[in-house]
């Protein structure tokens, strides 16, 4: 259970969360060394989401999930007197999104499910958007996807059907087709007056041989659209210095000057930075914010396009306040949550009340309501309802040198109450090549720490956030330097005295599952065991399915980098897990080919492993459905205990 708060009162008789109205005073008790966290506690998942305050700051909305994943939209008044709460109950996974339309109405996205009312029969509803009064009455069905709300036109929304955008009066059902740009845009931006003034097409995916990016802009509703950015990049030519990163260009905000916008682009350090961009001259005119090591990932602007804060996520997440209001907010956050990262989720129209999300390695996520005028903080609720956060481990950012001298980034955590010296250790590898681990709560690392293991989460070269040079260092190194970075991390854990050299296991899923297998092949007889979940094992087959600039055909030995062709070299005890999430990383890119690749991924590879007399425990969890996670953790716990704890 989460840390208990003093002075709490029950906020809503309908809610299973404790919503306490308090002047925030959080006292951390001495943290127990006893584990006492079950697999079920880690498997429960997020039970609290979509927290938002009404524009007038008088009502609160959130979505809750019970233990059977039945969902409810709960709306409560914030009058300061007798609270009034309304609960709209839905079936399993019934609600995926809910937010305020205005002070009195809400919007929600429902899946095919049933809606339940007190003392009434359940009503089946279909997937789609709905608008209702905040108490659940006067429900209106929206037939198309809602993409935006028009701030100055009550009773209207913008909807999308296929490639067409419509302006819909949801009370009269009258709609008007809107042509907002010269292209079918994947991305579009509306200014504070409800006018579309920016549209973009193409994509930024690194998983492509050709990237086409184009952006259009207009200074006002009466002006013509003009192309302000257009670039086509041909990838996969075998050249490290391909122009992929120099083509980075991402719109963030309009400015008070219609000739200028804010964008994210590459700076002189080859990192992502915040720029002011002149749309008439099509050039960057001023660097607003940057970092010499890390990428700027986002920024906050007020309703008048004034920059309030910007963010980067290096070794630790960081917000840099720009305005006096934001600096004052940061002071409040730092004094009340000194060891956590606080992100503003939303706020009232007059910016006097804020919904904030507090998170850290020992807090999966807690939501609070801050009254900016008084400094009072209201605890709204938290995710992972049953998890005793007092038994979770802190996480520290670390770096270590790879064998070629590049400094590799990662995160180290040790069991709560332990010195971390000479402990059984898990090397945890990310599921993708370009995504990364972040400082914060990680369910796998938290679970492993609670079972008595040190954990090193590795962000090997190629991962994002540490600057584009670090990402580019991973180009064409999937089976080479990336694997070395991981094995060098395991060596570093031994050299620093953290890892017992006779009790080290490596674990990962998807590409991480591949890394875990190949690390053993490249460093035989080093690891005591391996946990590989849904791994990619045959790159000869893989590159036939998906051509990419990241896995280059020229000069690479796909057989040598594929565990499928080297099963006779694999000797480490292996837990080989198959979960219902097979194909979740790439299935959406090439769904017609996943079945063919899936055959290589499992049946043939497993047969070859067993033929080579490898010690393999194969567990297929697909028949467990969405509730497979508890079994997943139990199998991992049993396997690790056998190979890292038993004599």
C-alpha positions in Angstrom: 0.0 0.0 0.0 1.1 3.6 -0.6 2.4 5.9 2.0 -0.4 6.9 4.4 -1.3 10.6 4.7 -2.2 12.4 7.8 -5.6 14.2 8.0 -7.2 12.3 5.2 -10.9 12.1 4.8 -13.0 10.0 2.4 -13.5 12.1 -0.7 -16.1 10.0 -2.5 -18.3 7.2 -1.2 -18.2 5.7 -4.7 -14.4 5.6 -5.1 -12.2 2.8 -3.9 -9.3 5.3 -3.8 -8.6 7.4 -0.7 -8.9 11.0 -1.9 -7.7 13.1 0.9 -8.1 16.9 1.2 -5.0 18.1 3.1 -2.3 20.6 3.5 0.3 18.3 2.3 2.7 16.9 4.9 4.3 13.6 3.9 6.3 11.7 6.4 8.4 8.8 5.3 8.6 6.0 7.9 11.7 3.8 8.1 11.6 1.5 5.1 11.2 -2.1 5.9 13.8 -4.6 4.7 11.1 -7.3 4.5 9.9 -7.9 0.9 6.3 -8.9 1.3 5.3 -7.7 -2.2 3.4 -10.4 -4.2 3.5 -11.0 -7.9 -0.1 -10.0 -8.0 0.8 -6.6 -6.6 3.2 -5.9 -9.4 0.8 -7.4 -12.0 -2.1 -5.2 -11.1 -1.2 -2.4 -13.4 -2.6 1.1 -13.7 -5.9 1.5 -12.0 -6.2 5.3 -12.0 -6.0 7.6 -15.1 -7.3 10.5 -17.1 -7.2 12.9 -14.1 -8.3 16.4 -15.1 -9.9 19.4 -13.6 -12.8 21.3 -15.2 -11.9 24.7 -16.8 -13.6 26.6 -14.0 -11.7 24.6 -11.4 -14.8 23.4 -9.6 -15.0 19.7 -10.6 -12.6 16.8 -10.9 -12.7 13.9 -13.3 -10.8 10.6 -13.4 -11.2 7.0 -14.6 -10.7 4.1 -12.3 -10.3 0.3 -12.9 -11.3 -2.3 -10.5 -9.5 -5.7 -10.0 -11.5 -7.2 -13.0 -10.6 -4.2 -15.2 -14.1 -2.8 -15.1 -13.9 0.9 -15.7 -15.8 3.9 -14.2 -15.7 7.6 -14.9 -16.0 9.4 -11.6 -16.7 13.2 -11.4 -16.6 15.0 -8.1 -17.3 18.6 -7.1 -14.7 20.7 -5.4 -17.1 23.1 -3.6 -15.3 22.9 -0.2 -18.5 21.8 1.5 -20.5 18.6 0.9 -18.9 16.9 -2.0 -21.2 15.5 -4.7 -19.9 12.6 -6.8 -21.2 10.8 -9.8 -20.0 7.5 -11.1 -20.6 6.2 -14.7 -19.9 2.5 -14.6 -18.8 0.5 -17.7 -17.7 -3.0 -18.4 -14.2 -4.5 -18.8 -11.8 -2.1 -20.4 -14.8 0.0 -21.3 -13.2 3.5 -21.2 -9.8 4.4 -22.7 -10.0 8.2 -22.6 -12.1 10.9 -20.8 -11.7 14.6 -20.5 -13.7 17.9 -20.0 -15.5 19.5 -22.9 -16.4 22.6 -20.9 -17.4 23.3 -17.3 -20.5 21.1 -17.4 -19.9 18.4 -20.0 -17.4 15.6 -20.5 -16.1 13.6 -23.5 -15.2 10.0 -23.3 -14.0 7.2 -25.7 -15.6 3.9 -25.1 -15.0 0.4 -26.3 -17.8 -2.1 -27.1 -19.1 -2.8 -23.7 -22.0 -2.1 -21.4 -22.9 1.0 -19.4 -24.4 0.5 -16.0 -26.7 2.8 -14.1 -27.9 2.4 -10.5 -31.2 0.4 -10.3 -31.3 0.1 -14.1 -30.5 -2.7 -16.6 -27.1 -2.6 -18.3 -27.1 -0.9 -21.7 -24.8 -2.2 -24.5 -22.8 0.5 -26.2 -20.6 0.4 -29.2 -17.1 1.7 -29.6 -16.8 5.4 -30.2 -16.9 8.9 -28.7 -19.6 10.1 -26.4 -20.5 13.5 -24.9 -22.6 13.9 -21.8 -23.3 16.2 -18.9 -20.8 15.7 -16.1 -23.4 13.7 -14.0 -23.8 11.2 -16.9 -27.1 12.5 -18.2 -27.9 13.8 -21.7 -25.6 11.3 -23.5 -24.8 12.1 -27.2 -23.2 9.6 -29.5 -20.5 10.9 -31.9 -20.2 8.8 -35.0 -16.7 9.9 -36.0 -13.5 10.3 -34.1 -13.2 13.6 -32.1 -9.9 15.2 -32.9 -10.4 18.6 -31.3 -12.7 20.9 -29.4 -13.4 24.4 -30.8 -12.6 26.8 -27.9 -14.9 29.6 -29.1 -17.8 27.6 -30.4 -19.9 25.8 -27.8 -21.7 22.6 -29.0 -19.1 22.1 -31.8 -16.3 19.5 -32.2 -14.0 18.6 -35.0 -14.3 15.0 -36.1 -12.4 12.8 -38.6 -13.7 10.1 -40.9 -11.0 8.6 -43.1 -9.1 11.5 -44.6 -11.9 14.0 -44.1 -12.3 16.5 -41.3 -15.8 17.7 -40.2 -17.1 20.5 -38.0 -20.0 18.9 -36.1 -22.7 20.5 -34.1 -23.4 17.6 -31.8 -26.7 18.9 -30.6 -28.2 19.3 -34.1 -26.1 16.7 -35.9 -25.3 19.2 -38.6 -21.8 18.8 -40.0 -19.6 20.7 -42.4 -16.6 19.3 -44.2 -13.4 21.3 -43.4 -10.4 21.5 -45.8 -7.7 22.7 -43.4 -4.6 22.0 -45.4 -3.2 21.1 -48.9 -2.3 17.6 -47.8 -3.7 14.8 -45.7 -1.8 15.5 -42.5 -0.7 13.1 -39.8 -0.3 16.1 -37.6 -2.1 19.4 -37.4 -2.2 22.3 -35.0 -4.9 24.8 -34.1 -4.1 28.2 -32.7 -5.8 29.7 -29.6 -8.6 31.1 -31.8 -9.6 27.6 -33.1 -8.0 28.1 -36.6 -5.9 25.4 -38.2 -2.6 27.0 -39.2 -0.1 24.2 -39.3 -0.3 20.8 -41.0 2.4 18.2 -41.6 2.7 14.9 -43.4 5.3 12.1 -43.6 6.9 10.4 -40.7 9.9 10.3 -38.4 10.3 6.6 -38.1 13.8 5.2 -38.1 12.3 2.0 -39.4 12.1 3.1 -43.0 14.3 3.3 -46.1 12.7 6.5 -47.3 11.5 9.3 -45.0 9.3 12.0 -46.5 8.6 15.1 -44.4 6.6 18.1 -45.4 5.1 20.9 -43.4 2.6 23.6 -44.3 1.7 26.8 -42.6 -0.6 29.8 -42.9 -0.4 33.1 -41.0 -4.2 33.4 -40.6 -7.4 31.8 -41.7 -7.6 34.1 -44.8 -4.0 33.4 -45.9 -3.0 30.7 -48.3 -1.1 27.6 -47.2 2.6 27.6 -47.8 5.1 24.8 -47.7 7.7 25.7 -45.1 9.5 22.4 -44.9 10.0 19.6 -47.4 12.7 16.9 -47.3 13.0 13.4 -48.7 15.7 11.2 -47.2 16.8 7.9 -48.8 18.1 5.6 -46.1 19.8 2.2 -46.0 22.7 3.2 -48.3 25.4 1.9 -45.9 26.6 5.4 -44.9 26.8 6.4 -41.3 26.4 10.1 -42.1 23.1 9.8 -43.8 21.0 12.9 -43.4 18.4 11.4 -41.1 19.1 13.4 -38.0 19.9 16.7 -39.8 16.3 16.4 -41.1 14.8 16.5 -37.7 12.1 19.2 -37.6 9.2 19.1 -35.1 6.6 21.8 -34.6 5.9 22.8 -31.0 4.0 26.0 -30.8 2.8 29.1 -32.6 4.2 32.5 -31.4 2.7 36.0 -31.0 4.4 36.9 -34.3 2.6 35.0 -37.2 5.9 34.9 -39.0 7.5 32.8 -36.3 6.9 29.4 -34.7 8.7 27.2 -32.1 10.3 24.0 -33.3 12.6 21.2 -32.2 15.6 20.7 -34.4 19.3 19.8 -34.3 21.8 22.3 -32.8 25.6 22.8 -33.0 26.1 19.9 -30.5 24.1 17.5 -32.7 21.4 17.4 -30.0 17.7 18.2 -30.2 17.1 21.8 -29.1 14.3 24.4 -29.0 14.4 27.1 -31.8 12.4 30.0 -33.0 11.8 29.5 -36.7 11.0 32.1 -39.3 8.4 30.7 -41.7 8.9 33.4 -44.3 12.6 32.8 -44.6 12.4 29.1 -43.7 15.3 29.1 -41.3 16.1 28.9 -37.6 16.6 32.4 -36.3 17.2 31.9 -32.6 18.1 29.0 -30.3 15.9 29.3 -27.3 17.0 26.3 -25.2 19.4 23.4 -25.5 21.7 21.1 -23.5 25.3 20.1 -24.3 24.7 16.4 -23.6 21.0 15.7 -23.8 18.0 16.2 -26.1 15.3 18.8 -25.4 12.1 16.7 -25.7 9.3 19.1 -25.0 8.2 22.5 -23.8 5.2 24.2 -22.2 3.6 27.4 -23.5 0.8 29.4 -22.1 -2.4 30.5 -23.9 -0.5 33.5 -25.4 2.4 31.3 -26.7 4.8 32.4 -24.0 7.4 29.8 -23.2 6.9 28.6 -19.6 9.2 25.6 -19.3 11.2 23.1 -21.3 12.2 19.5 -20.6 15.0 17.1 -21.2 15.4 13.6 -20.0 19.1 12.8 -19.5 20.2 10.6 -16.6 17.3 12.1 -14.7 14.1 13.9 -15.9 14.4 17.7 -15.7 12.1 20.6 -16.2 13.6 24.1 -16.6 11.2 26.8 -15.5 11.2 30.1 -17.5 8.4 32.2 -16.2 8.1 33.4 -12.6 4.9 31.4 -12.1 6.6 28.2 -13.2 9.5 28.9 -11.0 7.2 29.3 -8.0 5.5 26.1 -8.9 8.9 24.3 -9.0 9.6 25.6 -5.5 6.4 24.1 -4.3 7.2 20.8 -6.0 10.7 20.6 -4.7 9.7 21.4 -1.1 7.0 18.8 -1.0 8.3 16.1 -3.4 12.1 16.5 -3.2 13.0 13.0 -4.5 10.4 12.7 -7.3 9.7 14.2 -10.7 6.5 16.3 -10.9 4.7 16.8 -14.2 1.8 19.2 -14.7 -1.1 17.3 -16.2 -3.5 20.1 -16.7 -4.9 23.2 -14.9 -8.0 25.4 -14.6 -8.5 28.1 -17.2 -7.4 30.8 -14.7 -4.2 28.8 -13.7 -5.1 28.7 -10.0 -5.6 25.0 -9.7 -3.3 22.4 -11.1 -3.4 18.6 -11.5 0.1 17.2 -11.0 1.5 13.7 -11.4 4.3 12.8 -8.9 6.5 9.8 -9.8 9.9 8.3 -8.9 11.4 4.8 -8.6 9.5 4.4 -5.3 6.3 5.9 -6.5 4.7 4.5 -9.7 2.5 7.6 -10.0 0.4 9.7 -7.6 -2.0 12.4 -8.6 -2.6 15.6 -6.6 -4.6 18.8 -6.9 -2.6 21.9 -6.1 -4.3 25.2 -5.2 -1.8 27.7 -6.4 -3.2 30.6 -4.3 -3.0 28.8 -1.0 -0.3 26.2 -1.6 -2.6 23.4 -0.4 -2.3 20.1 -2.0 -5.1 17.5 -2.4 -4.2 13.9 -2.9 -6.5 12.4 -5.6 -5.3 8.9 -6.0 -2.5 6.7 -7.3 -1.8 3.8 -9.6 -0.7 0.3 -8.5 -3.2 0.4 -5.6 -1.9 -2.6 -3.7 1.8 -2.0 -4.1 3.6 -1.1 -0.9 5.9 1.6 -2.2 7.9 1.7 1.1 9.5 -1.6 0.0 10.6 -0.4 -3.4 14.2 0.4 -4.2 15.7 3.8 -5.2 17.4 4.0 -8.6 20.6 5.7 -9.4 21.8 6.8 -12.8 25.3 5.4 -13.7 27.7 5.5 -16.6 30.5 3.1 -17.5 33.1 2.9 -20.3 32.5 0.5 -23.2 35.6 -1.2 -24.5 36.0 1.4 -27.3 35.8 4.2 -24.7 32.2 5.4 -25.3 30.4 6.2 -22.0 27.3 4.0 -21.7 24.3 5.1 -19.6 22.2 3.0 -17.3 20.3 2.7 -14.0 21.4 0.7 -11.0 19.1 -0.4 -8.2 19.7 -2.8 -5.3 17.3 -4.6 -2.9 15.8 -2.3 -0.3 17.9 -2.3 2.9 20.9 -4.0 1.2 24.4 -2.6 0.7 24.3 -4.0 -2.9 27.7 -5.6 -2.5 28.5 -8.9 -4.2 24.8 -9.7 -4.9 23.0 -11.9 -7.4 22.5 -9.6 -10.3 20.2 -9.2 -13.3 21.3 -7.3 -16.4 18.1 -5.9 -17.8 18.0 -4.9 -21.5 15.4 -2.7 -23.3 12.9 -4.1 -25.7 13.8 -1.8 -28.5 17.1 -0.4 -30.0 16.2 3.2 -30.0 13.9 3.5 -27.0 15.4 3.6 -23.5 15.0 3.1 -19.8 14.1 6.2 -17.8 14.7 7.1 -14.2 11.5 6.2 -12.4 9.4 3.2 -11.5 10.0 0.1 -13.6 7.8 -2.9 -12.8 10.4 -5.5 -13.8 13.3 -3.9 -12.0 11.1 -3.3 -8.9 10.0 -6.9 -8.9 13.6 -8.2 -9.2 14.8 -5.9 -6.5 12.1 -7.1 -4.2 13.3 -10.7 -4.8 16.8 -9.9 -3.6 18.6 -9.1 -6.9 20.7 -6.1 -8.0 19.5 -4.7 -11.3 21.4 -2.8 -14.0 19.1 -1.4 -16.7 21.3 -0.7 -19.7 20.8 2.1 -22.3 23.3 0.8 -24.8 24.5 3.0 -27.7 21.7 3.6 -30.2 19.1 4.6 -27.6 17.6 8.1 -27.6 17.7 11.1 -25.3 21.5 11.3 -24.9 22.1 13.3 -28.1 22.1 12.2 -31.7 25.7 11.2 -31.7 24.9 8.5 -29.1 21.9 7.3 -31.2 23.9 7.2 -34.4 26.7 5.2 -32.6 24.3 2.3 -32.7 23.8 2.4 -36.5 24.8 -1.0 -38.0 25.9 -2.2 -34.6 23.0 -4.4 -33.7 25.0 -7.6 -33.5 28.3 -5.8 -32.6 29.0 -2.9 -30.4 25.5 -2.9 -28.9 26.1 -6.5 -27.6 29.6 -5.4 -26.3 28.0 -2.5 -24.4 25.7 -4.9 -22.6 28.5 -7.4 -21.7 30.8 -4.5 -20.7 28.0 -3.4 -18.3 28.0 -6.9 -16.7 31.8 -6.7 -16.3 31.5 -3.3 -14.8 29.0 -4.6 -12.2 31.6 -7.2 -11.1 34.5 -4.6 -11.1 32.5 -2.2 -9.0 31.8 -5.0 -6.4 28.0 -5.0 -7.1 27.7 -8.4 -8.8 28.6 -11.8 -7.5 30.5 -13.1 -10.6 29.0 -16.5 -10.2 25.4 -15.3 -10.0 24.6 -13.1 -13.0 21.5 -13.4 -15.3 20.5 -11.4 -18.3 16.9 -10.6 -19.2 15.0 -8.8 -22.0 12.0 -9.0 -24.3 11.7 -8.5 -28.1 15.0 -6.9 -29.2 16.0 -7.2 -25.5 15.3 -10.9 -25.8 17.6 -11.0 -28.8 20.3 -9.1 -26.9 20.0 -11.5 -24.0 20.6 -14.5 -26.2 23.4 -13.0 -28.3 25.2 -11.7 -25.3 25.6 -15.3 -24.1 26.9 -16.4 -27.5 29.4 -13.5 -27.7 30.5 -14.1 -24.1 30.2 -17.9 -23.5 30.1 -19.4 -20.0 29.8 -15.9 -18.4 26.1 -15.7 -17.5 24.5 -18.2 -15.1 21.1 -17.9 -16.8 19.1 -16.1 -19.4 15.5 -14.9 -19.6 14.4 -14.2 -23.2 10.8 -13.1 -23.9 9.5 -13.1 -27.4 13.0 -12.6 -28.9 13.9 -11.8 -32.5 16.3 -14.6 -33.4 16.6 -14.8 -37.2 17.8 -11.6 -39.0 18.2 -13.3 -42.3 14.5 -13.7 -42.3 13.8 -10.4 -40.5 15.5 -8.2 -43.1 13.4 -9.8 -45.8 10.3 -8.6 -44.0 11.4 -5.2 -43.0 14.1 -3.2 -44.9 15.5 -0.5 -42.7 18.4 1.9 -42.5 19.1 0.7 -39.0 19.8 -3.0 -39.9 21.9 -2.5 -43.0 22.4 -5.4 -45.5 25.8 -4.3 -46.7 28.7 -5.7 -44.8 26.7 -7.4 -42.1 26.8 -11.1 -41.4 23.2 -11.8 -40.5 23.8 -15.4 -39.7 26.6 -14.6 -37.3 24.3 -12.1 -35.5 21.3 -14.5 -35.4 20.9 -16.9 -32.4 18.8 -19.1 -34.7 22.0 -20.1 -36.6 24.2 -20.5 -33.5 22.1 -22.7 -31.2 25.0 -25.2 -30.9 27.0 -22.4 -29.2 24.3 -21.6 -26.7 24.9 -23.4 -23.4 23.4 -21.2 -20.7 20.2 -22.2 -18.8 17.4 -20.4 -20.5 13.8 -19.4 -19.6 12.1 -18.9 -22.9 8.8 -17.1 -22.5 6.1 -16.5 -25.0 3.5 -14.0 -24.0 0.2 -12.7 -25.6 2.1 -9.6 -26.7 3.9 -11.3 -29.6 4.4 -8.9 -32.5 3.4 -5.8 -30.5 6.5 -3.9 -31.6 6.4 -4.6 -35.3 3.1 -6.2 -36.0 1.4 -2.9 -36.9 4.2 -2.3 -39.5 3.8 -5.5 -41.4 0.8 -7.5 -40.0 0.7 -9.7 -43.1 4.1 -11.1 -42.5 4.1 -11.6 -38.7 2.7 -15.1 -39.0 5.5 -16.2 -41.2 8.2 -14.6 -39.0 6.4 -16.0 -35.9 7.1 -19.5 -37.1 10.8 -18.9 -37.2 10.7 -17.0 -34.0 9.5 -19.9 -31.9 8.8 -23.4 -33.1 11.9 -23.9 -35.2 14.3 -22.1 -32.8 13.0 -24.0 -29.9 13.5 -27.3 -31.7 17.1 -26.3 -32.6 17.9 -25.4 -29.0 16.6 -28.7 -27.7 18.5 -30.6 -30.4 21.7 -28.9 -29.2 21.0 -30.1 -25.7 20.5 -26.6 -24.3 18.9 -26.4 -20.9 15.6 -24.7 -21.9 12.4 -24.0 -19.9 9.8 -23.0 -22.5 6.7 -21.4 -21.1 3.8 -20.4 -23.3 1.6 -17.9 -21.5 -0.7 -17.0 -24.4 -3.5 -19.1 -23.1 -3.5 -17.0 -19.9 -5.1 -14.1 -21.8 -4.7 -10.6 -20.3 -4.2 -12.0 -16.9 -0.9 -13.8 -17.8 1.2 -11.3 -15.9 1.0 -13.0 -12.5 2.1 -16.3 -14.0 4.8 -14.4 -15.8 6.3 -13.1 -12.6 6.0 -16.4 -10.8 7.8 -18.3 -13.5 10.7 -15.7 -13.5 10.9 -15.9 -9.7 11.1 -19.7 -9.7 13.7 -19.8 -12.5 16.0 -17.2 -10.9 15.8 -18.8 -7.5 16.9 -22.1 -9.1 19.9 -20.6 -10.9 21.0 -17.7 -8.6 20.0 -18.7 -5.1 20.0 -22.5 -4.7 23.3 -24.1 -3.8 
